[in-house]
Amino acid sequence: MKLNPERLRKYGARGSLLAVLLCCLLNASGANPQPFDRQLAAAVDEALRPGLDAGARVAVRLLDADTGQVLLETPNADKAFIPASNMKLVTSATALDLYGPAHQLSTTFAVNNEMLVIVAGGDPAFGDPALLEDRGMTPMSEFDRLADALTSAGITALPGGVMVVDALFDQQLVHPSWHPANLLHWYGAPVAGVSFNDNCIDITFKPNEPGEPAELDLTPPAANFDIRGEAITATLEEHGPELAKVPDKNIYEVGGKVGRVGGPYSKPVQDPRSFLASATAAALRDRGLKVGPGLSVRTEPFEISNTAACTHVVKTPLLDVLGRVNTNSQNMMAEAVSKLNGLAYDEATGVKKPRGSWEAGHRAAVDFLRRTDIDPATLVAADGSGLSRDNRVSAALISDLLLQMLTRHEHGEHFVGTMAISGVRGSVRNRMGDGTMKGRVYAKTGTIRGVSALSGYVFHDSGRVVVFSILHNDIQGSATPYRHQQDAAVAAIWQWLDAQPALGRERLNGRSPQLLESLEVVWP
């Protein structure tokens, strides 16, 4: 069989994926031939070929988790691609390695000389609606608990106002490579050493009398932002509320028509630190405390007196944060984790007065990969979430990382447990959930303009586990067809596994039974 070299050079633009995979198979020689399976290659080709025909590039790598054997890889699997939110896999694995699964992040409230001082502890989940809902709480419930702590300590007035101290991170709240349009949406929220309500305001539209302005419910109900315009109550058929953020300002414009309750809709704030200060002051006033008008932000360390009248600390488990990062693809939290990674790395390497930064986060990720015997050559971790188009990573790196975390890393079960699950939860809740694959694919999605990615694990009924990474770049138009192709490729892996011999209970270096039980996967 003779394959055209020019066809191979053009791989990733147009042509048959199967031809390239078979080329690798037929040309494999020497000490380490690639034992690719023709049937698997053909099935994956059939799933992904439409994207190639449309001009997209795709990199694919599949590993047998039990043996580490490469089941299939494209020639560009070791080439740098834009990963979108697959970057979160690197960020979260680095954090687990540096901090461990028992680590907790904090926000500290202390009364110091009649002023409430809020000290940053790097917690991006203070007042996070999703985590609080699981406990029957709302973001404003956090202020109920703070007010209770203050009044229990006999404090009814804070004439000095509220000051936020954030000496933990650098002063770069948004990444310079993020597109300005992203900063107008929740997924482009700024990051600081403190947070509240995902650093967004939430607006819920409620209908009133026909023709009258609709009601707006705001979370938080009062803070340093302005709402302009009005939405008009209309019929159910006319329902279409509008909400937009004014660039570079805490100004939000509402409009459109409201025929039913709609929302909450989230829009980012400009500065999480001043947002938290003003929201805290307003909430405490609403709860009967007298709070002075002073609101300030300090970016240098501040020594709280040992005789502070009251100290109230709110903590969030790191695993809860990583679950939001990988299951729900929460960008702002991933950015905070990246900066926390950088802070820990710089502290460990003796940097004087270290502060969390994206640059330090990249150094931490590279160091982690090297320590786990993964080649970091293709990694550019411009940010922690994958929103930046400057990020780069290869399918080989991602699949190697997934394999290491599953089979060798001491915190592997915690890492896998943070991921979305097919047909069950998170960003793949509505994907791959039909039939036997429901609950058996743990994965991380990724989408930005021109990019779609899906990487993770297929836990098959036979006991076999396949690690996969599929990265699409240069997509023209909607990413939706490429998600369908990725899902079809995973289904092809599942069907191929149907024909493979079952493995015994002793697998994945002897860790699998415990790992799978911890993930609540039911096995025959």
N, C-alpha and C positions, 0 to 999 in steps of 0.2 A: 504494500500500500504506500503510495507516494503522496505526501501532504505538501501543499504549497507554502513555502516560507513567508510569502507576502501575506497570505491569509492569516498566518500566526501573528505577524507584526500588527495587523489590523484588528486583532482580537480585542474585544471590549468596545469596538465601535459597531461592526456588523459581522455577521457570519455565524457559524454553528458552534455553540459551546461544546457539543459532543466531539467535533473534529479536533478541537484543542485538547480536550481531556484524553481522547484516544491517542493523540500524538504523544502525550506524556506517558501513557500506558505502554505504547509500542516502543518508544525510545528509551524506556527505563532500562538501565544496565548497570553493571558494576556491583559494588558491595551493598548498595542500598536502593534496590529497585522499588518503584512505587507500585504497590499491589492494588491499583485501582480496579474497581468492579465495573465491567461494561454495562451491566443492567442498571446499576445505580447512576452511572454517568449519563446513560441515555434518558433516564427518567428525570434527572435534574436538568438536562439540556431541554427537554420538552417543556418543563415548567418555566425556565428562564429565557428561552429563545425569543419570545415576543419583545422583551426589553432590548435585547441585542439588535433585533431587526429594526427597532425604533431609534437606534443610535446611542443608547446608554452603554456605559461601561459597567461590568460587574466582576467582583472578585469573590471567590467561593473557596472555603476550606472546611472539610469535615474530618473529625478525628474519632477513633474508637476510644471511649473513655477508659475502658478496661485495660487496653494494651498501649495506648498512646499512638497507635498506628494511624497514619494518614490514609483515610479512605478515599479521599478525592480532593484535589486542589487545582485551581486554575493557575496558569503560569504567572499571573500578576498577583497571586495571593500574598506575596511578600512586598508588594508595592504600596506606597502611601496613598490612601484614599481619604476624602473628607468623611468623617464617621457620623456626623450629626450626634444624636444623643447616645450612640454607642460609646462615646467618650466617657459617659457616666460609669461604665464598667471599670475603667481604669481608676477613676477618681474614688469610687466606693471601695474597691479592693485595696487601694493604697491606704485609705482611712482605717479599714479594719485591721490591716497589718500594723499601722502605727499606733493606734489607740486601743484596739481590742474591743470585743463585743460588749463588755461591761461598762464601757466609758459613758459618761453622761455630760451633756452640755448644759450651761446654766445662764440665767439672767438674774442678777442680784439687785434687790431694792433695799436701800438703807437710808434711814433718816439721820442726817448729819447736819448739826447746827440749824435745825428747823427747815432744812431743805431735803427733798427726796432725791437721792442720788441713785441713778440706774447704771449699773456697771456691766459692760459687755462681757459675756462669756462665750461668745461665738455660737449661740443657739439660734438657728434659723427657723425654729419651729415654735417659738413662743407665740401663743394665740393662733396656731394653725387650725383652721376649721375642720379639716379632715381627721386629724388625730383627736381633737377634742370631741367631735361628734361620736366617736367610738366610746367615749366615756360619759356620754349624755350631757356634754357641756358645749358652750359656744365661745368664740373668742372673748366676748365681754365677761364671761365667767371668771377669767383670770383676774380682772379688776375687782370682782366681788371678793375673791380670796385675799387680794392685796388689801382692800379696805378693811376686811375682817381682821387681818393681822395688825394693821395700824391701830384700829380702835381697841383691839384687845390689849395693845401696849399703852393705851391711854392717850393716843395721839389723835387729835381732832382737827388740828390746823397745821398747815405747812406754809408759813408766810414767805419762806425763801423760794417757793416754787419748785420746779423740777429741772434737774440737770442730768443729761446722759453723758456718760464717760465711755468713749470707745477708743482705747489705746491698743486694741488687739490686732486690728487689720490696718492696711494702708488706706489712703483716702480716695482710692479709685473705686467708685461705687458702681460704675458700669464699664464694661470692657471697651477699649477704643475701637475694636474691630466689629462690634455689634452694629448692625444696620440701624439707622435712626428710627425706622418704622417699627423695629422690634421693641423699642423703648416705650411704645404706646400701648403695649399689651402685657397681660399678666406674666407671660413667659419671658419678658425682658425686664422684670422687676430688678431694682438695684440691690446690692448686697452690702451689708455692714456687719459689725460685730454684734449688733442687736437686731431684732426684728419684731414685727407684730402683724398678724393676719396676712402672712406671706408678702408683707410690704406692699399691700394693695388696699384700696378702698373697695367695698362691695356695695353695689346698688341693686335693690329689688324694686321693680315697678309693680304698683298695685292699682287696679282700675277704680275710678270714682264714679260720679254720676256722668252719664253720656255727655260729651262735649266739654266736661270740666277737666282741669289739669289732673293728671294721675298723681297718686301719692308715691313718695320715694322713701324707702327704708334704707338707712345708711349704716354700714359697719366700718369703722366706729361711727357713732351718731354725730360726733363733733370732733373736729381736728383741724389742722391747718390746711384746709382745702376749700375751694369755692365750687358750687354747682350752678351752672348757668343754663338758661332755657327751660322748657317744660315739655312734657309729653302729654298728649291729650287722650282722654278716655274715649274709646270707640268700641266697635263690635268685635266679637271674637274673630271673625273672618278678617278684620282689618289689622289684627295684632301685629305690631312690628316696632317695638321700642328701639331707640337709638341712643348710644352712649359712646362718646369719644373723649380722649385726653388731649389737651392742648400741649404741644411739644414744649419741654423744658419748664413747665409750670404745673402747680397743683391746682389746675383748673379743669373741670370736667363738664362737657356739654351734653345735655340730654335733649331728646326730641322724639319724633315718631308718634305712633299710636299704640295704646295699651288696651287690649281686650280681655286680658286675664293676668293673673300674677305671673311675672316673668323675672327670672334671675335666681340667685344673685349673679350679677355680672361684675367682674373684677377688672380694675385698672390700676397700674402701678403708681406709687408716689415718687416724689423726687429724691427725698432723703429719708431713709428709714429711721435715722436717729432723731431728727426733729419731729417726725411723724409719731414715734413712740412717746416722746416727751409731751406733745400736745394731747395725744389720745389719753395718756395716763392722767394728766391734769384734769381734763374734761370729765373723765369717767369718775375720778375721785370726788369732784365737785357734785356730780349727779348722785353720788352715794352719801352726801351729807358732810364731807370734809371741806374745810376752808383751805383753798390752795392759792397761794400768791400768783401774780401774773408772770413772774419770771420763768422763762423757758430758755435753756441753753444747751449747747453741745460742746464737750471738751474732748480733744483728741490726744491729750497727754495724760499720763498716769495721774491718778488722784488718790490720796491716802484717806481712807475712811477712818474716822476716830474709833478707837477701841471702846469708847463709851457711847457708840451710836445707840439712839433711843430704840430703834427697831431694825431688825434685818430679816428680810423675807426673800428666800431663794427659790426660784422655780427651775426645775431640771427636766430635761428631755433625754431619754436614752438615745445614744448614737444609732442604735439599730432602728429606732422609729424613724429617724431622719433618713437613713439609708433606704429604708423601705419606701418612703415617699419619693426618694431620688430615683430608684430603679423601677418600682412598680408603677408610679404615676408620672415619672419623668419630670419631677419638679426641678426646674432650672435654678431658681434662686438658692435653694437648699444645696444643690450640687456645687454652686459657686462658693458658698460659705464653707463647705467641706473641703474644697480645693485649697482655699486660703488657710484653713485649719491644718491641712496636710503640710503646707509650706511652712507654717509657723512651727510645727513640731519638728520638721526636718532642720530648719535653721537653728532652732534651739539645740538640737542634738549635735549639730556640727559647729557650735560655738559662735554663731553670729551674734554680735552685740546688739542689744535692744531689737530683737527680731519682731517683725510684724507680718501677719499673713498677707500674702500677695499671690497673684496669678503666676508670676515668674518663679516664686519659691515653690508653688504647687507643682509646676512642671519639674523642677529639680527633684522634688519628693517622689514624683511618679517614676522618673527615670531611675532613681536610686532603688526604689522598690522592685522594679522589673529586673534590674541587674542582680539584686540579691535573691531573686527567685529564678535565676537562670533563664530569663526571657530577654531576647535581644531588643533593646529599645530604639534601634536605629531609625525606625519609621515613625516614632512617636513625636508629635508636636502637640503638647497640651497647652494651647493658647489660653483656654479657659477650662472650667471643670464640667460644664454641662453639655458642650457640643454646639452651642448656639453660634460660636464664632466659625467663620468659614476658613480661618487660618489653621484650625485643628487638622492633624493628619494622623492616621494609624492604618495598619494593614490588617487584612483578614487573618493572616498568619499570627500576628501579635495577639489579636483578640481571642482567637481559638486557643493559642497557647496559654493565655491568661485564664480562660475559662477552665481549661484542663487542669492547670495547676491549682486553682482555687477548689475545684471539685475533689481532686484526688490526693493532694499533698499538703495544702495549707491547713494549719491548725484551726482556722476559723471558717473553713470551707462551707459547712452547713449553714452558717449564718449568712454568708455571702449569697449562696443560692436562694436562701429563704427570703431575700429582699426583692427578688425579681417578680415580674408579672407572670401570670399563669394562664395558659390558653383556655378560653371559655369560662374563666373563673374570676379573675381580678386584673385591674390595672390596664395598661395600654394594649394588652392582647385579650381583654375580656370578651371582645366580639370577634376574635380571630381564632381559627383552628379549634373551635369548640364543638364541632359536630362529630358525633361518633366517638371512636375510641381515643382520639387525641385530646379530648377534654381533660384538663387537669394534668396532662403529661408533658407539656412543653413549657419549660421555664425560660423566659426570653426577655431581651431588652430591645425595644424598637428605637428608631431614629428617623426624624424627618426634618429637613430644612429645604429651602428652595434648591431643586436639582439633585437632591440627595435622599435616599431611603436606605435603611439598614435594618437587619434583623439578625441577632446573634443569641445563642443560648444552648439549651440542652433538650434533647429528646429522650425521655425516660420511657422505654418500650416495655410492653408486657412481658417480653422474654427475659427481662433483667438486663438487657443491653442498653447502654447509654451512648448516644452520639452527640458530640460537641460540634456545633456548626456556627459559621459566620458568613453572612451574605451581605455584601456592601454594593449598593448601586450609586454611581455618580453620573453626571452629565444627563440627567433626566430632563426631557423637554415636556413641559405641561405638568399635569397632575401626577402626584406620587401614588395615587390610589391603585392604578393597574399594577404597579411594581410591588405593592404590599400583597396583592392577590398572587403574583408570581412567587414571591417569597414563601407565602403560605403553601402554595402548590409544591414548592421544592421541599418544604418540611414534610408535607404529606407523602412525597415520593420517598423521603428517607424512612418514614414510618412503614410504608408498604414494602420497601426493600428489607427492613428489619423483620417483617412478618415471615420472611422466608429463611431467616438466619437461625442457627441452633440457639436454644435457650442457654443462658448461663446459670450456674449454681449460685447459692447465696453468698459464697466467698468470692467477692469481686471488688474492683476498685481499691486494690491494695488492702483488702480486708475491712474497709471502712463502710462499704455500701449499705449493709443492713441498718446500721445505726443512723447513717446519713439519711436514708430514705424514710426511716421511721420519724426522724426529726422534721422532715419535710411533709409528713402526713400523706405520702404517696402510698396508695394501697397496691400491694403486689400479690400476684397469684402464688 
